[in-house]
Amino acid sequence: MACGVVDTVSVAEALTRLEMVLRARLTPQQFHSCARLLPALDAAVGVLRRLSLASPVPEAVSDDVLRHRFRLTKRETQVLRLLVLGRSNSGVARGLGISVHTARHHTERVLTKLNVHSRAQLAAAIGGRLAVAVEDGRRSA
């Protein structure tokens, strides 16, 4: 990792693992108490992401290009954009107004379609294929 660059995908992955461990080890009441901290942690990931040098999915890349290039549904494209911002499954759920279970399902589908096994690999997979997607988008415009 370069000096001054924060790997927000790894941070988000760690937060997701923390959430899963908390769910597994705590009673529902204990988890509910801890869950109040998750929005603050999600906001911290957002701050770290803004400190990073570049986004793996620039705003200039349209949803249509992403859907076509990676064969994603509209919802999966929304999830992808949140994942590259470093959002946990809870953050994706809050951002889209869906359940955490549904967010986890969408996340798994996005990772599968991009042929990666973790959020940490997601940015690299997109970065490696995005130049082709942008060029495809220019040709179809």
C-alpha positions, 0 to 999 in steps of 0.5 A, spaced: 500 500 500 502 506 497 503 512 503 497 516 504 493 511 500 488 507 505 485 500 502 478 501 504 476 495 501 480 491 506 477 495 511 470 494 509 471 486 509 474 487 516 468 490 518 463 485 515 467 479 518 467 483 525 459 484 524 459 476 522 463 474 528 458 479 533 452 476 530 455 469 531 457 470 538 453 475 541 445 474 544 440 478 540 440 483 545 448 484 545 448 484 538 443 490 538 447 494 543 453 493 538 449 494 532 448 501 534 456 502 532 455 499 525 453 506 522 459 510 525 464 504 523 460 505 516 461 512 516 468 511 518 470 507 512 466 513 507 471 518 510 477 513 509 475 512 502 474 519 500 482 519 503 484 514 497 487 517 491 482 514 486 475 510 485 475 503 482 469 505 479 469 512 476 462 516 476 463 517 469 462 510 468 455 509 467 451 503 470 449 501 463 456 500 461 457 496 468 451 492 467 453 490 460 461 489 461 459 485 468 452 482 466 449 485 472 442 487 474 440 494 476 440 492 483 447 488 483 450 495 479 447 499 485 450 494 490 457 494 486 458 501 487 456 501 494 461 495 495 467 499 492 465 505 496 467 500 502 460 499 505 459 493 509 453 488 508 449 493 513 451 499 509 449 496 503 442 494 506 441 501 509 443 505 503 438 501 498 433 500 504 433 492 504 435 487 509 442 485 511 440 478 508 438 480 501 444 485 501 449 479 503 445 475 497 446 481 492 454 481 494 455 474 493 452 474 486 456 480 484 463 477 487 461 471 483 459 474 477 466 478 477 469 471 479 472 474 485 472 471 492 473 477 497 471 484 497 479 485 497 479 482 490 473 486 487 477 493 486 483 489 482 478 485 478 474 492 476 480 496 475 483 490 470 477 490 466 474 497 466 478 500 461 475 495 456 468 497 459 469 504 458 471 503 451 465 499 450 461 504 452 464 509 447 463 505 441 455 503 443 454 511 445 
